[in-house]
Amino acid sequence: MAHDMVTGDFSRSWSALLAAVGEIADEDFDQPSGCRGWLVRDLVCHLVIDAQDVLITLVTPADSAPTADATTYWDLVEPPSGDDPLDALIPRLAAAYGDPALLRFHLDDVGSAAGRAAELADPAALVSTKDKVLTAGDYLRAYVLEWTLHHLDLVARLPLAPRPPVQTLAAARTGLERIAGAPFPAELSDTDALLVGTGRRAPTADETAALGGLAARLPLVLG
């Protein structure tokens, strides 16, 4: 698969997310995000760590056969209980920045580097992360879902903030459907499929009916 086809959705989704963070007013960093228990500043701090993970993974080569792809990279886990030490650490780290401008700068700095690393990566190269081996291309495809979901989290209480690009919403929906092993009903927009499918909001009665048997398997909590 051509390099630009592999990195296109990754770069598009990541660039849009970085740009959205850059446009958020200082006072909105104290607004709730779509991640339960996290403010916008906490989510942005998490994105710094995500960007670091991308950089680390892309320079962690593997010499064995792939054990995962863009779909099986994700594990289905229980909803967060608040007991995970990293989840508790994130708000403290975010608060330590104080001025939102410092947090924005750090994300832009590390995030820009992660974006460049993705553009330079060989999609066929094997990398290792989370005790799994996969191609760099599959790893980048997996992260389109991560970036798009967190973009929706970022703007959950900010109606004027820019939304994710339609292309990456569609790509993220496809990724989630592969994880689910079934398509979401056409009645659900890409955004609604992602929010309902991952438990970011409860389905309406009509949506539950349209989901059919898939409704009993939701939410899909990714870890």
C-alpha positions in Angstrom: 0.0 0.0 0.0 1.3 3.4 -0.9 2.9 5.4 1.9 0.6 8.4 1.5 -2.5 6.1 1.7 -1.2 4.7 5.0 -0.2 8.0 6.6 -2.9 10.1 5.1 -5.7 9.5 7.7 -3.2 9.5 10.5 -1.7 12.9 9.5 -5.1 14.3 8.8 -6.6 13.2 12.1 -3.6 14.2 14.2 -3.1 17.6 12.5 -6.8 18.4 13.0 -6.6 17.4 16.7 -3.4 19.6 17.3 -5.1 22.5 15.5 -8.2 22.1 17.6 -6.2 22.2 20.9 -4.4 25.3 19.6 -7.7 27.1 19.2 -9.1 26.4 22.7 -9.3 29.4 24.9 -7.4 29.3 28.2 -10.6 29.3 30.3 -11.9 26.2 28.4 -9.1 24.1 29.6 -11.1 23.8 32.9 -14.2 22.5 31.0 -15.1 18.8 31.3 -14.0 16.7 28.4 -15.7 13.6 27.0 -13.4 11.4 29.0 -15.1 10.6 32.3 -13.4 12.4 35.2 -11.0 14.4 33.0 -11.0 18.1 32.2 -9.9 19.4 28.8 -6.4 20.1 30.3 -6.2 16.5 31.5 -7.1 15.2 28.1 -4.5 17.4 26.4 -1.9 16.1 28.9 -2.8 12.6 27.9 -2.3 13.5 24.3 1.3 14.5 25.1 1.8 11.0 26.5 0.2 9.5 23.4 2.5 11.5 21.1 5.5 10.2 23.1 4.2 6.7 22.7 4.0 7.2 18.9 7.6 8.4 18.9 8.8 5.5 21.0 7.0 2.9 19.1 8.1 4.1 15.6 11.8 3.7 16.8 11.3 0.3 18.5 11.9 -2.2 15.8 10.9 -5.8 16.0 12.5 -8.8 14.3 9.6 -11.3 14.6 6.5 -11.9 12.6 3.5 -9.6 13.3 1.2 -10.7 16.1 -1.4 -7.9 15.6 -2.8 -5.6 13.0 -4.8 -2.3 13.1 -7.8 -4.1 14.5 -6.2 -6.5 17.0 -3.9 -3.8 18.3 -6.8 -2.7 20.5 -7.8 -4.8 23.5 -11.4 -4.7 24.8 -11.2 -3.8 28.5 -13.5 -2.9 31.4 -14.7 0.7 31.7 -12.2 2.8 33.8 -12.9 2.5 37.5 -10.6 5.4 38.5 -8.2 3.0 40.2 -5.6 3.0 37.5 -2.5 4.9 38.8 -1.9 6.4 35.4 -5.4 7.7 35.2 -5.0 9.4 38.6 -1.6 10.7 37.6 -2.8 12.5 34.5 -4.8 15.3 36.3 -1.9 16.0 38.6 0.5 16.3 35.7 -1.9 18.5 33.8 -2.4 20.8 36.8 1.4 21.1 37.3 1.6 22.9 33.9 -0.4 25.8 35.4 -0.5 28.1 32.4 -2.4 26.4 29.5 0.1 28.0 27.1 2.8 25.7 28.5 0.6 22.6 27.9 -0.2 23.8 24.4 3.5 24.3 23.7 4.5 20.9 24.9 1.8 19.2 22.9 2.7 21.1 19.8 6.4 20.4 20.3 6.1 16.6 20.9 3.1 16.3 18.7 4.8 17.9 15.7 7.7 15.5 16.1 5.3 12.5 16.2 3.6 13.7 13.1 7.0 14.0 11.3 8.0 10.6 12.5 4.8 9.1 11.1 5.4 10.7 7.7 8.9 9.4 7.6 8.1 5.8 8.8 8.2 2.9 6.4 4.7 1.4 6.6 6.1 -2.1 6.1 8.6 -1.9 9.0 7.9 -4.0 12.0 7.5 -2.3 15.3 6.8 -3.5 18.9 4.5 -2.0 21.5 2.1 -3.3 24.2 3.9 -6.7 23.9 2.7 -6.9 20.3 4.4 -6.8 16.9 2.8 -5.1 13.9 3.7 -3.1 10.9 4.2 0.6 11.3 1.4 1.1 8.8 -1.1 -0.9 10.9 0.1 1.0 14.0 -0.6 4.3 12.4 -4.0 3.1 11.1 -4.9 2.1 14.6 -4.2 5.5 15.9 -6.7 7.2 13.6 -9.3 5.8 15.9 -7.5 7.1 19.0 -7.1 10.6 17.6 -10.6 10.8 16.3 -12.2 9.6 19.5 -10.1 12.0 21.6 -10.9 14.9 19.2 -14.6 14.2 20.0 -13.7 14.1 23.7 -11.9 17.4 23.4 -14.9 19.3 21.9 -17.6 17.4 23.8 -18.5 20.6 25.9 -17.2 23.1 23.4 -19.8 23.6 20.7 -17.8 26.2 18.8 -14.6 24.2 18.6 -13.7 22.6 15.3 -14.8 19.0 14.8 -12.8 16.1 13.4 -12.6 15.9 9.6 -15.3 13.9 7.9 -12.7 11.6 6.3 -11.2 10.6 9.6 -14.6 10.2 11.2 -15.5 7.7 8.5 -12.1 5.9 8.8 -12.5 5.7 12.6 -16.0 4.3 12.3 -14.7 1.6 9.9 -12.0 0.8 12.4 -14.5 0.5 15.3 -16.8 -1.7 13.1 -13.9 -4.1 12.5 -13.3 -4.3 16.2 -17.0 -4.9 16.8 -17.1 -7.5 14.0 -20.3 -5.9 12.7 -21.4 -2.7 11.1 -23.2 0.0 12.9 -26.6 0.8 11.5 -26.7 3.4 8.7 -29.1 5.5 10.8 -26.2 6.4 13.1 -23.9 9.1 11.8 -20.2 8.4 12.0 -20.0 10.6 15.1 -22.9 8.9 16.8 -21.6 5.5 16.0 -18.3 6.3 17.6 -19.8 7.9 20.7 -22.4 5.2 21.2 -20.1 2.4 20.3 -17.5 3.4 22.8 -19.9 4.3 25.6 -19.3 8.0 25.4 -23.0 8.5 25.4 -26.0 6.1 25.9 -28.0 5.2 22.8 -31.5 6.4 22.5 -34.4 3.9 22.3 -34.5 4.2 18.5 -30.7 3.7 18.3 -30.9 0.7 20.6 -33.6 -0.8 18.3 -31.5 -0.1 15.2 -28.4 -1.7 16.8 -30.2 -4.9 17.4 -28.0 -7.7 18.8 -25.0 -5.4 18.7 -26.5 -3.2 21.5 -25.9 -6.0 24.1 -22.1 -6.0 23.3 -21.7 -2.3 23.8 -19.8 -0.3 24.9 -16.5 -1.3 23.3 -13.9 0.1 25.7 -10.5 0.2 24.0 -7.3 -0.3 25.9 
